[in-house]
Amino acid sequence: MAQRHMDRLTSFDTSFLANEKANGHMAIGAVLVCDGSAPSHEDFVDHVSSRLHLLPRLRQRLVYPPLRMGTPFWSDYPGFEIASHVRRVTLPAPGGEEEFRALIGEVLAPPLDRGRPLWELWLVDGFADDHFGIVYKTHHAMADGISAVDIGTLLFDVDPVSEPVRAMEPWHPQRPPSHGDLAARAANGIWATLGRALRWLLRAAREPKRAGKRAADGAAGLREVGWALTKPAPAVPFNVEIGPRRCFHWVGCDLDDMKRIKSALGGTVNDVSLAVSAGALRRWLRDTGIDTDGLELRALVPVSIRAEDEHGNLGNRLTAMRGPLPVHVADPVERLRLVSAAMDDLKASKQPLGAEAIWGLNDWFRDFAPPLLLTPTASVNFSTRLFNMLVTNFPGPQIPLYVLGRELTGVYPVGFLAKRHALALAIISYNGRVNFGLLADPDSIEGVERIAGYVEEEVAELTAAVAARAG
C-alpha cells in the first residue's frame, strides 16, 4: 500500500505512542559504520534528499482528530526542512570507539519531537581510523524492524556510486487538514467501522464454518494470552524505573558460524541468537550476584507478518511472542535445545493469534476512542509483568551496500526501552555477519559492555561444541 497523505495509524502503530511514558522512549534505529572518509555534509544531504520521494512518510507528521477520538493520521508537513533531520557531527579527539559510543548515547537519549516527521540521521566524522558513522533514529510508530531495514536500504546503493544525485524530485505537499477536516474524517471513520462490521456479519452468514473457526482460534489465542498474564516474568535488576540517559554497545559474529551451529545442534538461527543471548545474560547476572538457579527470563520477541509485496511500506506488521531465556542452564547446547523446543511450541500455539486478535479488536474501534481501549492494552503488552526485556531479530541484506561509494561494513540495530526496562537487545544479519546491539540505561544497569563480550564467548562455546561432535 502506498504511503498517502492522511493515512490513519493502526492501533498497533498507535500503541507505541500510547506507551511512551516517563523515560521510556519508543524510538528504534541503527548505528552504521562505513569505510573511507566521510562525504561532505552537502553531498550527504543531497543524497538523502534525492530519495525522499520514495518514502513520503519521511515528510509527514502526526495530526490528531478532535478530542483525540480515534487514532492519529499521517499528514504532509509543509514546514519540512531536511536540515532538521540530517545533521553532521565531529567526534572529539582522539576519535575512537569510546567517543563514538558517548555520541551515540547522546543521540539516542532524547525523545523524537512529535511535531515533526519522526526520524533523524546523524553523519559522524572525526574518527582516528579511515571510516565514518551514521546514526539512524525513527519512531516505532512509523517503522518496525523490517521497514526500518527498508529505509536503510533506500539510503544505500548496491554499487559503489561515488557521486550524489543532484536532481531532486519536486515535492508538492498536500494542504494540512483543518479542525473541520479532521472532524469530518473522524465521522467518516465511524461510518466506515460500522460498514466493516456489517460486511463481517454478512461474510459470517455466508461462510459460517470459516467464521466459526476464526472466532474459535481467536478465542483460544486470547485464553493463552490471558493465561500468560497470570504468570508474571521474574524480578531482575534491569526491570526498574529508568532514567533519561542511554548507552549502546555492540558485537558481531559470522553468520556461517550461526548456521553451522543450528545445522549441527538443531533449531533456527533465531533460536541460536536467543540461546546465545540467554547465556550472555546468565554470565552477567552471576557477575552481579544474582542466583540463576531455576531462573528463566522472558523476552518479548517480535515476529514479522510482513508479506513480500509489503516491503517498502512503513508502519508495523508484527505480532509478538514471549520467548524463554533459560539463564538457569549452564550447558550452552542444552540451553539451545530448550530454547528451540520452547519456540517451536510457541509457534504451534494460539498465542500469536491471540495477540493479533487483541490488536484486530482494537482496530475495529480505532475510529472511536482509543484512549479508552488502546492505552490499557498497550500498557499490558509492554509490561514487565509479561517480559523482562526486548529481544528482536530481523534479517538484513546479505550483499554489501554503499553510500556515495563508501562500503557499509557494519550495521548494529537499536531497540527501544519501555518503562521499567533498562536493557534491550536487537539482532540483525548483514552481508555474512550477525550483529547484536545492546541498548541500556547506564544509571540503572552496570557492565553492559560485559554482556557484549559474553555474546562472543557463548558463540565460541557453541562453535566448539559443533567441532567436538564433528571430530
Secondary structure, DSSP 8 states (H G I E B T S, - for coil): ----TTEE--HHHHHHHHT-BTTB--EEEEEEEEESS---HHHHHHHHHTTGGG-GGGGEEEE--GGG-S--EEEE-TT--GGGTEEEEE--TT--HHHHHHHHHHHHSS---TTS-SEEEEEEE--SSSEEEEEEEEETTTB-HHHHHHHHHHHSBSS---S---------------HHHHHHHHHHHHHHHHHHHHHHHHHHHH-HHHHHHHHHHHHHHHHHHHHHHTS-----TTSS---S--EEEEEEEEHHHHHHHHHHH-S-HHHHHHHHHHHHHHHHHHHTT---TT--EEEEEEEE---GGGTT--B--EEEEEEEE-TT---HHHHHHHHHHHHHHHHHSSHHHHHHHHHHHHHHTTTT-HHHHHHHHHHHHT-TTT-SEEEEEEE--SS-EEETTEEEEEEEEE----TT--EEEEEEEETTEEEEEEEE-TTT---HHHHHHHHHHHHHHHHHHHHHHH-
